[in-house]
Amino acid sequence: MIEKEFTLAVMLHARPAGLAARAAKKFDSGISISFGDKTSDAKSIIGLMSLGAKKGDAVKLRASGSDEEEAIKSIENILTGEQR
């Protein structure tokens, strides 16, 4: 399992949540994102939006599985604004 904390460059509204969820679905690993006391499956758009995380908030990304490193990098890049 890999765990990475980073600061969001975007609010987790429909578009960025959709981009992150679509990216997460490409990986076999289980992937979750936590904000405060809430945790969501990164493959769920609704779950990501329900976290209520905004630009500048720190979130924790966790992945576990055969492609966990790639999964973390891909989703982090989307949510930190390094990939659009």
N, C-alpha and C positions, 0 to 999 in steps of 0.2 A: 504494500500500500504506500502511496505517495500522498503527501499533504502539503499544500502550498497556500500561503496567505498573501493576498495582494489587494490593492486599492482599485475600485471600479472607476473607469473613465467614462462610463455611461450609466444612466438609470436603467434598471431592469424592467423596462416596459416592453410592449409587444415585439417590436422589431429586434432589439438586441437579445431578448430572451429567446425569440424564434431562431435567430442565428446560432446562439449557443446550443440550444436544444438540438437543432439539425446537425450541428457539428458533433455533439455528444453521441447521437444515434449511430454515427459511423464507426464507433469503437465498440469492441466486445466488453471492455472493462466496465465495471460498475462505477458510476461517477456521481458525486453529490456536491452540493454547494451549501454552505452554512452562513447565516448572517444572524448575529445575536443568538437567540435561543431557538431559531428555526432552521431546519435543514430540508432541502428539496433534492429530489432526483434531478440531475442536470438534463435528463432527456425529456423532461416535462415542462413545456412552455408555461402552463398555468402554475405549476409548482414554483418555477423561477420567479414569475411575476408576484406570487403571493409572499415572497420573502420581504418585499417592500424595500429592497436595497436601492440606494440612490448613488449618483455620481459622488465619488470621494469616500464612500463607505468601504471599510475593510471587510472582505469576505474570505472564507476558507474553502478551498477546492480540494476534494479528496477523490482519488481514483485507485481502483484495485483490480488488477487483471493483467493479461498478457501484453496489452498495449497501453498501459497506464501512463507511461512517460509521454508518449505522443498525445494522448488524450488531454493531459494537463496542459501541455504547451499550446495545443490548438485552442482550447477554451479560454485559457488565460489571454492569449493573443487577441481574441475577439473582445473580451470584456475589459481589457486595458487599452483598447483602441489601436493596437499595433496591426490589426488586420481588419479590414472592412469589406 
